[in-house]
């Protein structure tokens, strides 16, 4: 497996991935951990993901090329959970970017038995609710909860199904999209929705978006992704 890293498409994707890492750190979705990938524009059976590095430090030169089974020719250590990305790309041809995060407001919805559902118009992509991946079903009761094998990646992709976001019990969440911009948007607004839903439940209850409302909000918001991306990108680079 070799890639011409000097190709225009490869350079653009690597630069976009670096930007995505910085945006997600600035937005509080990633910290020292978590990762974001993109399906390669040169070969849809490969994907680009940074080497094992804190997201805020990622630059374009840190990006590695992987096959869907999580192998790379790059000798630098990769992320342990690269199989999250490879197996989702294998299962979902419509997915072109993946964000795995441990964003704090989302974690309780993976452990408390209360479904994460859309309560605000920016998060209609969560409808009808975010599924939950239970690691014990695949890894047993003594694992570290990490998706570090192809088999656990397959199980996670199965839990995601056709959804936009899957929660990972006691671990975090994984958001997908048709582009890096969309996956980043979904990761950010999954966290925002989780905070809003938790606060509404503390106040006494929630009125959730209907499936029809959710679909309408997605149709309205998707063309606006460049607006959010541009704002977040500029904010992430402010001194």
C-alpha positions as CSV (number, residue, x, y, z in Angstrom):
1,X,0.0,0.0,0.0
2,X,1.6,3.2,-1.2
3,X,0.1,6.7,-1.7
4,X,1.5,9.6,-3.6
5,X,1.4,12.1,-0.7
6,X,2.4,14.9,-3.0
7,X,-0.9,14.6,-4.9
8,X,-3.1,17.7,-4.6
9,X,-6.0,15.7,-3.1
10,X,-3.8,14.0,-0.5
11,X,-2.2,17.3,0.6
12,X,-5.7,18.9,0.9
13,X,-7.1,16.1,2.9
14,X,-4.1,16.0,5.3
15,X,-4.4,19.7,5.8
16,X,-8.1,19.4,6.5
17,X,-7.5,16.7,9.0
18,X,-5.0,18.8,10.9
19,X,-7.6,21.6,10.9
20,X,-10.3,19.2,12.2
21,X,-8.1,18.1,15.1
22,X,-7.5,21.7,16.1
23,X,-11.2,22.7,15.8
24,X,-12.3,19.8,17.9
25,X,-9.8,20.6,20.6
26,X,-10.9,24.2,20.6
27,X,-14.5,23.2,20.9
28,X,-13.8,20.9,23.9
29,X,-14.7,17.7,22.0
30,X,-11.1,16.3,21.9
31,X,-8.4,16.8,24.5
32,X,-5.2,14.8,24.8
33,X,-7.2,11.9,23.4
34,X,-9.6,11.2,20.5
35,X,-9.1,11.2,16.8
36,X,-10.6,12.1,13.4
37,X,-10.2,10.4,10.0
38,X,-11.2,10.8,6.4
39,X,-11.7,8.3,3.6
40,X,-8.9,8.8,1.1
41,X,-10.0,10.6,-2.1
42,X,-7.4,8.6,-4.0
43,X,-8.6,5.1,-2.9
44,X,-11.9,4.6,-1.1
45,X,-10.6,1.4,0.5
46,X,-8.0,3.4,2.5
47,X,-8.3,6.2,5.0
48,X,-6.2,9.0,6.5
49,X,-5.7,9.3,10.3
50,X,-3.0,11.0,12.3
51,X,-0.3,9.0,14.1
52,X,-0.6,8.4,17.8
53,X,-0.4,12.0,18.9
54,X,-2.5,14.4,21.0
55,X,-5.0,16.0,18.6
56,X,-4.0,19.6,19.4
57,X,-0.4,18.8,18.1
58,X,-1.4,17.2,14.8
59,X,0.0,18.7,11.6
60,X,-0.5,17.5,8.1
61,X,2.8,15.6,8.1
62,X,1.6,13.5,11.1
63,X,-1.2,11.9,9.0
64,X,-0.8,8.3,8.1
65,X,-2.5,6.2,5.3
66,X,-4.3,3.0,6.4
67,X,-6.1,0.1,4.7
68,X,-9.5,-0.7,6.1
69,X,-8.0,-3.5,8.2
70,X,-6.0,-0.9,10.1
71,X,-2.5,-1.5,8.6
72,X,-0.1,1.2,7.4
73,X,3.4,1.3,5.9
74,X,4.2,4.3,8.1
75,X,6.6,3.1,10.9
76,X,5.4,5.7,13.4
77,X,3.1,4.3,16.1
78,X,-0.6,4.5,15.1
79,X,-3.7,5.1,17.3
80,X,-4.8,1.9,19.2
81,X,-8.4,2.5,18.0
82,X,-7.8,2.8,14.3
83,X,-10.2,-0.1,13.8
84,X,-13.1,2.2,14.8
85,X,-12.5,4.0,11.5
86,X,-11.6,1.2,9.2
87,X,-14.6,-1.0,10.1
88,X,-17.1,1.9,9.8
89,X,-15.7,2.8,6.4
90,X,-16.0,-0.9,5.4
91,X,-19.6,-1.1,6.6
92,X,-20.8,2.3,5.5
93,X,-19.8,3.4,1.9
94,X,-21.7,6.6,2.5
95,X,-19.4,7.6,5.3
96,X,-16.3,9.7,4.4
97,X,-15.2,11.0,7.8
98,X,-15.2,9.7,11.4
99,X,-14.7,11.4,14.8
100,X,-14.1,9.5,17.9
101,X,-14.3,11.6,21.1
102,X,-14.7,11.4,24.9
103,X,-16.7,14.7,25.1
104,X,-17.9,15.0,28.7
105,X,-21.6,15.7,28.5
106,X,-22.2,12.7,26.2
107,X,-20.7,10.1,28.5
108,X,-23.7,10.0,31.0
109,X,-26.1,9.1,28.2
110,X,-24.1,6.0,27.5
111,X,-24.3,4.7,31.0
112,X,-27.5,6.0,32.6
113,X,-30.2,4.3,30.4
114,X,-31.6,7.7,29.2
115,X,-31.5,7.8,25.4
116,X,-29.7,10.7,23.8
117,X,-32.4,12.3,21.6
118,X,-32.5,15.6,19.6
119,X,-33.8,18.5,21.6
120,X,-32.5,21.4,19.5
121,X,-32.7,22.1,15.8
122,X,-28.9,21.9,15.3
123,X,-28.9,18.2,16.3
124,X,-31.7,16.7,14.2
125,X,-29.1,14.1,13.0
126,X,-29.5,12.3,16.3
127,X,-33.1,11.2,15.6
128,X,-34.7,9.1,16.7
129,X,-32.0,8.5,19.3
130,X,-28.3,7.6,19.4
131,X,-27.6,3.8,19.8
132,X,-25.3,2.6,22.5
133,X,-22.4,0.2,21.9
134,X,-21.9,-2.2,24.8
135,X,-18.3,-3.4,24.8
136,X,-19.0,-6.3,27.1
137,X,-21.1,-8.0,24.4
138,X,-17.9,-8.3,22.3
139,X,-15.0,-7.9,24.7
140,X,-16.3,-9.5,27.9
141,X,-16.4,-8.0,31.4
142,X,-12.6,-7.5,31.8
143,X,-11.7,-5.3,28.8
144,X,-10.3,-1.7,28.8
145,X,-13.3,-0.7,26.6
146,X,-11.1,0.2,23.7
147,X,-11.9,-0.8,20.2
148,X,-8.5,-2.2,19.4
149,X,-9.3,-5.2,17.1
150,X,-11.0,-5.6,13.8
151,X,-13.7,-7.7,15.5
152,X,-14.6,-5.0,18.0
153,X,-14.6,-2.5,15.2
154,X,-17.1,-4.7,13.3
155,X,-19.3,-4.8,16.4
156,X,-19.1,-1.0,16.9
157,X,-20.0,-0.5,13.2
158,X,-23.0,-2.9,13.7
159,X,-24.2,-0.9,16.7
160,X,-23.9,2.4,14.7
161,X,-26.0,0.9,11.9
162,X,-27.4,3.7,9.8
163,X,-27.2,6.3,12.6
164,X,-25.0,9.4,12.6
165,X,-23.7,8.9,16.1
166,X,-23.1,5.9,18.3
167,X,-22.4,6.2,22.1
168,X,-19.9,3.9,23.7
169,X,-20.7,2.9,27.2
170,X,-18.2,4.3,29.7
171,X,-16.0,5.5,26.9
172,X,-17.3,8.2,24.6
173,X,-19.0,8.5,21.2
174,X,-18.3,8.2,17.5
175,X,-19.8,10.5,14.9
176,X,-19.8,10.0,11.1
177,X,-20.5,12.2,8.1
178,X,-20.3,12.5,4.4
179,X,-17.3,14.9,4.9
180,X,-14.9,16.0,7.5
181,X,-16.9,19.1,8.0
182,X,-20.1,17.2,8.6
183,X,-18.5,14.7,11.0
184,X,-17.0,17.6,13.0
185,X,-20.3,19.4,13.1
186,X,-22.1,16.3,14.4
187,X,-19.4,15.7,17.0
188,X,-19.7,19.3,18.3
189,X,-23.5,19.4,18.3
190,X,-23.8,16.0,19.9
191,X,-22.0,17.5,22.9
192,X,-24.2,20.7,22.8
193,X,-27.4,18.6,22.6
194,X,-26.3,16.4,25.5
195,X,-25.8,19.4,27.7
196,X,-29.1,20.9,26.7
197,X,-31.0,17.6,27.2
198,X,-29.4,17.0,30.6
199,X,-30.3,20.5,31.7
200,X,-33.9,20.1,30.5
201,X,-34.3,16.8,32.3
202,X,-33.1,18.5,35.5
203,X,-35.8,21.1,35.0
204,X,-38.4,18.5,34.7
205,X,-38.6,17.0,31.2
206,X,-37.9,17.4,27.5
207,X,-39.9,18.0,24.3
208,X,-37.9,16.2,21.7
209,X,-37.9,16.8,17.9
210,X,-40.2,14.6,16.0
211,X,-38.6,12.5,13.2
212,X,-40.1,14.9,10.7
213,X,-38.8,18.0,12.5
214,X,-35.4,16.3,12.7
215,X,-35.3,15.5,9.0
216,X,-36.3,19.1,8.2
217,X,-33.5,20.6,10.4
218,X,-30.9,18.3,8.8
219,X,-32.0,19.5,5.3
220,X,-31.7,23.1,6.4
221,X,-28.5,22.8,8.3
222,X,-26.4,20.7,6.0
223,X,-25.9,23.5,3.4
224,X,-24.7,25.7,6.2
225,X,-21.7,23.5,7.2
226,X,-19.1,25.8,5.5
227,X,-20.4,28.6,7.8
228,X,-19.7,26.6,10.9
229,X,-16.4,25.2,9.7
230,X,-15.0,28.7,8.7
231,X,-16.0,30.1,12.1
232,X,-14.5,27.2,14.1
233,X,-11.3,27.2,12.0
234,X,-10.7,30.9,12.5
235,X,-11.4,30.7,16.2
236,X,-9.0,27.7,16.6
237,X,-6.2,29.8,15.2
238,X,-6.7,32.9,17.3
239,X,-3.8,33.7,19.6
